[in-house]
C-alpha cells in the first residue's frame, strides 16, 4: 500500500471515532486538493478545517454545559465570599470591643 492509499489512523475517545492526521498528511491533502480543485478553492477549503481535528472543536452543547457549570461555580463563590465577609466583620467587631475593654482597665 503506497502513501496515497494508506488508511488514516483512527483514535477512539469515549466511543467516538476521531481521525488523527499529521501535519505531513494535512499538507499532502492540500496538495491533492490543489491539483483537483485549483489553488483558491483548495486553500479556502483547508482554511475552514480545524488545525488539530474536529475532536478539539467545541460544539454548542459543550458551551451550554460550560456556561451552566460557570454559573453554578459563580453562585457558590458568591456564597463563600459572603460568608468570609460576614466572619471578617464579626472578628473586627470583636477586636474593637476587646480593644475598648483593654483601654478601660
C-alpha positions in Angstrom: 0.0 0.0 0.0 1.6 3.3 -1.0 1.4 6.6 0.9 -1.5 7.9 -1.1 -3.8 4.9 -0.4 -2.9 4.2 3.2 -5.6 4.5 5.8 -5.6 7.2 8.3 -5.2 6.0 11.9 -8.4 6.2 14.0 -8.3 7.2 17.7 -11.3 6.3 19.8 -12.4 8.7 22.6 -15.5 7.9 24.6 -16.9 5.7 21.9 -16.4 8.3 19.2 -14.0 7.6 16.3 -11.7 10.5 15.5 -9.4 10.8 12.6 -5.8 11.6 13.5 -4.0 13.4 10.8 -0.4 14.6 10.9 0.9 17.9 9.5 2.5 16.0 6.7 -0.8 14.2 5.8 -2.6 17.6 6.0 -0.1 19.1 3.6 -0.4 16.1 1.2 -4.2 16.6 1.4 -3.9 20.3 0.5 -1.5 19.4 -2.4 -4.0 16.8 -3.7 -6.9 19.3 -3.4 -5.0 21.9 -5.3 -4.4 19.5 -8.2 -8.1 18.7 -8.4 -9.8 21.9 -7.4 -7.3 24.6 -8.0 -5.3 26.7 -5.5 -8.0 29.1 -4.5 -10.7 26.5 -3.8 -8.2 24.2 -2.0 -6.9 27.0 0.2 -10.4 28.1 1.1 -11.4 24.6 2.0 -8.3 24.0 4.1 -8.8 27.3 5.9 -12.2 26.0 7.1 -10.8 22.9 8.6 -9.7 23.0 12.2 -5.9 22.7 12.5 -5.9 19.8 15.0 -9.0 17.9 14.2 -12.7 18.1 14.8 -12.5 16.5 18.2 -10.9 19.7 19.5 -13.7 21.9 18.3 -16.3 22.9 20.9 -19.9 22.2 20.0 -22.8 24.5 21.0 -23.9 21.9 23.6 -20.4 21.9 25.1 -20.5 25.7 25.5 -24.0 25.4 27.1 -22.7 22.9 29.6 -19.7 25.0 30.4 -21.9 28.1 30.9 -24.1 26.1 33.3 -21.0 25.0 35.3 -19.6 28.5 35.4 -23.0 29.9 36.6 -23.1 27.2 39.4 -19.5 28.0 40.4 -20.2 31.7 40.4 -23.1 31.2 42.8 -21.0 29.0 45.1 -18.2 31.6 45.1 -20.7 34.4 46.0 -21.9 32.4 49.0 -18.4 31.6 50.1 -17.2 35.2 49.7 -20.4 36.5 51.6 -19.6 34.1 54.5 -15.9 35.2 54.6 -17.0 38.9 54.7 -19.5 38.2 57.5 -16.9 36.4 59.6 -14.4 39.1 58.9 -16.8 41.8 60.0 -17.6 39.8 63.2 -13.9 39.5 64.0 -13.4 43.2 63.5 -16.3 44.0 65.9 -14.9 41.6 68.5 -11.4 43.2 68.2 -12.9 46.7 68.6 -14.8 45.5 71.7 -11.7 43.8 73.1 -9.6 47.0 72.5 -12.2 49.1 74.3 -12.3 46.7 77.2 -8.5 46.7 77.5 -8.5 50.5 77.3 -11.0 50.8 80.1 -8.7 48.8 82.6 
